Amino acid sequence: MALAVLVFAIQNWAWRAQARKLTNPYPPSAEALRAGTEVYTEHCRSCHGRLGDGKGEKAPELSIAPGDFTDRSKMDRLADGELYWQISKGRRPMPAFASKLSEQQRWQVVDYIRTFERPEGSVSGKP
């Protein structure tokens, strides 16, 4: 059991280090945010909520609470690449979206998710 936990921890650090290096090839723009809004509404909103606060209509049914994208202290620690990786790979109860959404759509939803933590109208990306 201890070995399994150690292996998981090492793998977790490895993916996180790799993900932090990923750069969004689709920087925030009005077009990217529009597209990201559509993807979020269709695939994310029911769990993460209209406001990105993790209080969607399906949230109470889940074994683990959905992420709260309005939690600025948490979101400030996550690089765009980490969000992209999480969307792509998923983690129970959230499904993986790598086979459901294009690379561009996944990056655009990262752009949109960032709007929940930023002041109205700001579209600058995270480092």
Secondary structure as GFF3:
##gff-version 3
##sequence-region A 1 127
A	DSSP	alpha_helix	2	20	.	.	.	ID=ss1
A	DSSP	alpha_helix	30	43	.	.	.	ID=ss2
A	DSSP	alpha_helix	45	48	.	.	.	ID=ss3
A	DSSP	three_ten_helix	59	61	.	.	.	ID=ss4
A	DSSP	alpha_helix	72	77	.	.	.	ID=ss5
A	DSSP	alpha_helix	80	89	.	.	.	ID=ss6
A	DSSP	alpha_helix	103	114	.	.	.	ID=ss7
###
